[in-house]
Amino acid sequence: MESINGGGDSTREMTAARVSLLDSFGGCGISAMATATRIDRKELSRRISMPQYLRLAMRRAMRSKDVAAADTTAGLLEGEEKAGVEAPLVVFINSKSGGRRGPELKQRLVQLMGEEQVFDLKEVKPDEFVQYGLGSLEQLAANGDQCAKETREKIRVVVAGGDGTVGWLLGSLGELNKQGREPIPPVSVIPLGTGNDLSRSFGWGGSFPLAWKSAVKRSIHRASNGPICRLDSWQVLITMPAGGVLKLPYSLKSTEECTLDKGLVTQDPLPEKVNCFGGVFYNYFSIGMDAQVAYGFHHLRNERPYLAQGPIANKLIYSGYSCTQGWFFTPCVSTPGLRGLNNITRIHIKRVGSAEWEQIRVPSNVRSIVCLNLHNYASGRHPWGNLSPEYLEKRGFVEANADDGLLEIFGLKHGWHATFVMVELISAKHIAQAAAIRFEVRGGDWTQSFMQMDGEPWKQPLDQEFSTYVEIKRVPHRSLMIRGE
């Protein structure tokens, strides 16, 4: 077992576990109540609201899918005073997150800032907001509207949903970089999902206390003036032999870009025909048993939606389901060729500051490999651990941060090992830190593997003759997040 701090100090390990527990309570609103300060509702509403003609211009442009519609709307409201804006906000709500509690939150937000600035993801998609909503402000600004120009420069986005919803928004906003449409609006979070690791990593807590109306005002107030920080995002390219049937998760899209890094020559020839899929993640990518459990849980929840009554119910069902998938007992009952990922996987990495690819050993007892970008994982746990300076130097690691251009690669051996890691009594199996990663996976005794990105799992078909490649590289432009505390 590897120690979290490199020195085996059990007191520090127990303290870390207690801190994690307190953080969970804090996410339920206890810490927020303790530090509550009175926020004037009318003053907050004034600060975050946009002029009505701009709100209607954005709404019209998104509905008609035409930025030119903004000029028509602006002309209809020429008599309105175009006052300056202070801290304009828009909110996206995933009404399916958090046990379907989104509608209640939407109603409170509409009362605070008006319905034109609150978007339900069932009706308005993030890419529509980026292309037409922000595009309408840019169109008006180009025509000399100073208020629209100021609004476009200052606008911030609040996401009410889980990590998947936040990633969806960040991915859409990332298109602005490719199109040269700066500045990029920063994002804050109202956590309504199950894990909420993105939310935790930037100080927005592990869950949202809907029982206290003042929590809405505090979150919106902090979103309007909180400091901005950066977040790495990672591009994934999957190249697989043609013919395999892959049911794509939302996070992956078919792509014609099938070029692997030419700096690393494949050891075996590629098939004549391949299929390629691409996507972006912000928290983690994993392969192995943890993804298999997540895949089964998602299918169970889709087949029986009445089970999804909130984050606590989801976690209880997830824990029980993992016991039925062999996460705890497969090493005792399966054939050796089906146990460890080392039987089917090769890993090459680029270390920090190096342009050369290096093959690293896959530990024989590891059944799940995780590439982690954030400090938080699996509902606020810290599997990489709080490593001491001596341990970091010994292993050639650096302190992990969300914007350091590195992924932490660690392994989980089985369910019992994962359990002790998640309660932070021990750390995960440290494998490497990397600026780029390539997985090569070939079937052998395996006909399929399981993978997941930011909580979206899928079943990956494997070929016995040709390898499947998963290449991970950092996206050149970092996303912008608003820090909650």
N, C-alpha and C positions, 0 to 999 in steps of 0.2 A: 504493500500500500504506500502511496505517496502522500506525504503530509501536506496540508494546505499551506502552511507557512514555512516549510522546509526545515523547521526545527523541532517538530513534534510536540509543541507546547499545547497540552490538552486544555488548559485554561482558555487560551485564545480561541480554540476550536469551539468550546462551549459558548463563549461570548458571541462568536459569529452566528451560531445557531439561534441564540436568544435575540440578537439584533434582527435576524431575518424574520423571526416570529413577530417582533414588535412592528416591523415594517408592514407585515400583513395586516395587523390591526390598524396601523396608521392609514392603510389604503381604504379601510372601511369607514373612515371619517373621524376617528378618535383624535388623531393629531391635528386635523383641520379644525375641529371644535375647540381644541385647547388653544390654538393660535388665532382664533377668529377675530377679525377687526371689522368694525361697521363700515359698510360700503354704501354710499348713497346711490339708490337705484336710478334716479333721474339723471344724476351727473354721469354715471356710467353709461347710461343709454345715450346721452348726448355725445360722449367721447367716441363711442364705437359705431355710431350710425352714419350712413352715407346719405347725401342729399337724395331726395326722392327721385329726381329725374335720372340720376345715375343708377339707382337700384332698378328702376323700370327699364332703363336702357340695357342693362345686363340681362335681365329676365327676358326681354323681347328678343335679344340677340340669340340667347340659348334656345328659346322655343322655336325660333324660325331658322336656327342654324345659319345665321347670316349676320356678320358684324356690322354690315351697312345699315341694318335695322336700328342700330343705336342712334344714328343721325336723325331718323324719323321721330323717334321718341323724344330726343333732346329738343327738336323743333316744337313739339307739342307742349313743352314745359318751359318756354323761353321766359315766361314771367316769374318763374321761381328764382329766388335769390341763391346764387351759387356760392354759398359760404365755404370757408376752408374746412378741411377735415382734419381730425386730430389722430385717431387710432382706428381706422376702419377695419371691421372684421366680417368674415363670412363663416358660417358653420355648416359642416356636412354631418349628417346623422345616418348611421346604419341602424334602421329600426329593428333589424333581426338580431342585433348583438345584445348581450346582457340579459338574456331571458325575455327578449321582446319588450324591453322597457323603453325603447327609443321614443315612442309617441308621447309619453308623459314628459320626457325631457324636451322634446321639440316644442310642446305647448308652452313650457316655461320660457324657452329661448325666444319664441315668437313674441311673447309679451314684453320681453326685454329689448329686442332689437328690430322687430318687424319681420313679417313673413318673407319679404324679398331677399333677406340676407341669411335665411335658414333654408338649406337644401336637404331634402330626403334623397338618399342614394337610389331609391326606387324610381325617382322621377328625374333627377339630374345626375349625370355621370361626371366624374372628375375631368375626363378629357374634354367634355363639352364645356365645362367651366373654363378650362385653360384655353381652348381654342376660340370660344365665342364670348364667354363672360369677360375674361381679361382682355380678349381681343377687342371688344367693344370699347373698353376704357382706353386702350391704345389708339383706336380709331378716332375717338373724340379728342384725345390729347394731340394727335397729329394735326387735327383741324383747329388747334389753338385753344382748346378748353383747358385752362389751367387747373381747375378743380378736378377734372378727370385725370390729369397728369399727376397731381399730388396724391389722389386716391390710389392710382396704380402703383405709385412708388411706396406707399405706406401700408398697403393692404396686407393683412395676416389671415391665416386659415386655422380654424379650430375643427378637429376631427373627433366626433363622438362615436366611438366604436372600438373594435378590438385591433390587435396588431395587423391583421390582414387588411382592414379598412385603412389604417394609417399608411401602410405600405402602398396601397392602391393610389392614395392621394399623392404620396411622395413620388411615385413613379410617373404620374401624370404631370406633376410640376417639373420633374426632371426634363421633360420635353422642351421646356422653355430654354434650358441651356443649349440644347442642340439647335434651336431655332434662333439663338442670339437675342432672346427677348428678356432681358434683365430689367429690374432686379427680380429674384426668385422669392415669392412670398414664403416666410417661415411658418412652421406648423406647430400647433400645440395640441394636446390630447385631453379629451374627457373619456376615461377608460370604461368601456362597457363590455369588453371581451372577457375571455376566461383567463388567459395568462397575463396579458397586458405588460409584457416585458419592455417594449418600447416606451410605454408610459412610465414605468418604474425607473427606467434608465435616465429619464430626463426630468424626474422630480414631480410627476403628476399622479403618483400613487398606483396602487394595485386594483382599486375598484372605486366606483363613484357613489357617494352617499346620497341617493335620491330622496331619502327621508328628510333632508334638511335643505330647504329652498335657498338658504344663504350660500350653500356650496356652489350653486350655479353662478351666482354673482362673483364669488371669489375666483372661480376658475376663469370666467370671462375677463375679470379685472386683471388677473395675472397674465392671461394671454395677450392682453392689450399693451402691457408694458414690460413683460419679462425679458431678460437678456437672451440673445440669440447665440446658439452654438452649432457646431457642425457634426455631421454624421456620415460615415462612409457608407456607400452602397456597392453591391457586388454583382457583376454580370455573370450569369451561368450559361454556358453553351453545351448542349448535349448532342453528341453525334453517335447515332446507333445504326446498325444494319437495317436496310429497308426490309419491310415485310412484317416486322413485329408490330403488334397492335398496342398502342399506347393511348390510354384515355387521359387527355391532358387536364391537369388542374388549371385553375384560373391564372396562376402565376407563370405558366409556360405558354409560349406561342410558337407556332411553326415558323421557321425562318429559312431563307435561302442562303444565309451566311453560314457556311460549313467549314470555314478555314481554321484549323487548329494552329496553335503557335508553332511557327517553323523552326524555332530555336530548340525544339525537342522532337526528334525524329521518332516516330512510332516503331516499336520493336517488331510488330507484326503488320502485314499489309492490310490496308483498308478494303472493304468490299467495294465492288463496282458501283453499287447504289447505296446511298445512305439517306437517312432522314435526320433533320436537325431541328432542335427546339431551343429557344432562348428565353431567359427571364432574369429578374433582378430580385435580390433579397437584401434585407437590412439587419436582420437578427442572426439567423443561422441557416445552414444547409446541413442535412444529415443523411446518412445511409445506414441501413441495418435494422435491427430489431425495434428501436424506438420509433422509426418511421412505420414499421409494420403495425405496431400497436396503434399509432395515430390513425393509420389508414382504416383499420377495423373499427375504431371508435367513431370516425366520421361516417362510415357506412351505417353503423348501428343507429347513430343519431338521425341520419337522413331517413332511414326506414321507420324509425319510431320518434318523430319529432316531439311528441308529448313528454319525452324524457328530458328535453333541453329546457329546463325551467330556471336557469341561471347559472352563474359561475360555480357555486358550491356544488350543485347537483352534477354539473359537468365533470368536476374534478373527482367526485365520488365514483361516478360511472366509469371514468377513465381509469382510475386506480383498480377497480374491480375487473375491468375488461383486460387489463394488462396481465392479470393472473391466468387468464384463459388462453393466452397466445404463446406460451412457452418461454416467456421472458425470464421466468424463474427456474424452469425445470428442463428445458431443452438440452442443456449440456449433459444431462444424465441419461437421456433417452434416444437422442438422434445419432446418426452415423457421423464419424469425425469430419467428413467432407462437407457437412452442413452446419458446422458449429461456428468457426471463426471467419471473419471477413478476409483474413489473410489468404484463404483458399481461393478467393475470386478477385482480389483487389490488389492493384499496384498504385502507389502514390508517388508523384513527383511534385516538388515545390520549388518556388523561388524564395530565398530568404531575403530579409530586408537589406536593401542596398546592393543586391546581387542580380545580375542579368542572366545567370546560369541556372539551368534546371538541375535539381538534385533528387535522386530517388531516396526515399526514407522507408524504413522498415515498418510494416504493419504488425503490431503485437499479435501473437498467436491466440491470445485469450480474449481479444476484443470482438464484440458482436455488434457494436454500434460506434460509428465515427461521426463526430460533430465538428463542424467548422463554425466557430462562434465569433460574431462581430461585437456584440454588446457584452456588458458585464453580467446582465441578468439573463436567465434562461429558465424555462419551465416554472413560470409563476414566481419569479423573483429569486430563484436559487442562484448560487455562484459556484458552478462546478469547476471553473478554472482555479478558484481559490484565491486567498489573500497571500501571495507569495512574498517571502522575505527577500531583501536585496541579495543575500548570500546565495539563495537558491536560484534567483534569476541569473546571477553571474555564472553560477556553476553550469546551468543548462543553456546559457547563451540567449536567454529571453530578455525582453524589455517589459516594463509595466504596461498592462493592457488598457487601451482607451478606444472609444468608439470612433475616433477620427485619426488613428495612428497609421492607417494604411496596411494593417495586418489583421489576419484571422488567427484565432487560437484554435488549434486542432487537438481534440482530446478524444479518448475512447471510454466506453462503458462496457464492462465485462459481461454482466448479466443483471437480472432484476435486483438481486440482493446488493450487489456493488452499487447499482444506480440509486437504490434506496438510501444507503449510507452517504452517497455523494450529495443527494438532494437535501438531506438534513444537515449537511455540512460537517459531518464528523470526519470525513476524509475528502480528499480531492479526487477528481477524475484522473484517468491515466493520461498524463501529459505526453503528447506526441511531437508537436512542433508549433512554431509561429511562422506564418508564411504571407508573402505579398502576392502570390499567385499559386494556384493548386491545379493539378490534373489527376483525376481518378481514371484508372483503366480497369474496367470490370468485364470479366468473361465468365460464362455460365459454369462450365464443368458439371458438377453434380446439381447445380442450381439452374432452374428454368426461369427464375425471376428474382428480383430484389425489390426492396422498398426504399424510396427516397422521399424527402420532404424539404420544403423551403418555407420558413416562417409559418409553420403550422399547417401548410397545405401538402398533404401526402399524396403519393401516387405509386402505382405498381409498375415497376420498370422491367419489361421483358429482357431476357438475356439470351445470347446466342452462344452455342458451344464452339463454333468455328471462328467467329469474329468478335472483337472486343467492342464494348460501348465506352465512349470517352465523355467525361464530365470535366469541363475546364472552367475555372473560376478566376476572374480578374476584377480588379477594382474599377468602378466607373470613374472616369477622370474628374467629374464635378461632384462635390459633396452636397448632400442635402442640408437644409437649414431647419433646425428645431428651436423652439422656444423653451427655455428652462423654467420649470414650474416652481422650484424651490432651491 
